[in-house]
């Protein structure tokens, strides 16, 4: 007479199957490459969405910008901050025609990076609402990029140290200038990087000093 096994079947087979399927997708075993890629993209989106909502509720800088956008007549509901896959040249973007911000899911190397990106794009939105920016005008674009890079935390010492781009004198200004030139050089109206550099230098002093809606660089 054989001894009865002590093992029991799962009380909830559907939960077990769901766990097994998730394990297959995570490991890539027993699923196609396309199935695993779709799963990873969706997980990145869900993570981005969760953090986005958390920042909108708890991040002092994000909440501050939301309040000032609202005061400027530009509401920014969660549905207008979109998590999506992007190319890896950017971490986010602002679409002025739709009043929407895109966050590039899966490219952030930490929560602070994502938070800074949200503030960066919100500064662009603030400029668009308050100052009627023409994004095809290189001087307008350069000014907003200078402000966004300076005010968002993108050029903090710790952030630059992480990517290995660091100067001990005028670090912040150098970082703001460099990042603004890179962004303006991608404008469809910019013929080359030399033009981007010239335009950024022309407006740098006045735009760098403009910290609205912040009282100072935080």
Number of C-alpha atoms within 10 A of each C-alpha: 3 4 5 6 6 5 6 6 7 10 8 8 10 10 11 13 12 11 12 12 14 14 13 15 20 14 10 14 12 12 13 11 12 9 12 19 14 12 15 15 14 15 14 18 20 14 13 22 20 10 15 22 13 12 18 19 12 10 15 11 20 22 15 14 23 21 14 19 21 13 12 13 11 17 14 18 10 13 10 14 21 19 21 17 18 16 9 12 8 13 21 24 20 20 13 15 6 8 15 20 24 20 27 24 24 19 18 18 9 8 13 13 16 22 21 22 26 26 24 26 26 25 26 23 26 25 22 19 17 13 10 11 19 12 17 13 13 20 21 21 21 29 26 27 28 28 25 28 28 27 26 23 22 23 21 18 16 12 15 16 12 10 8 9 12 18 13 7 8 9 15 20 16 15 22 23 20 15 18 27 23 16 16 29 21 13 17 11 13 16 11 13 15 12 15 24 18 13 22 27 16 14 15 21 13 11 18 21 13 18 16 14 14 13 8 10 14 11
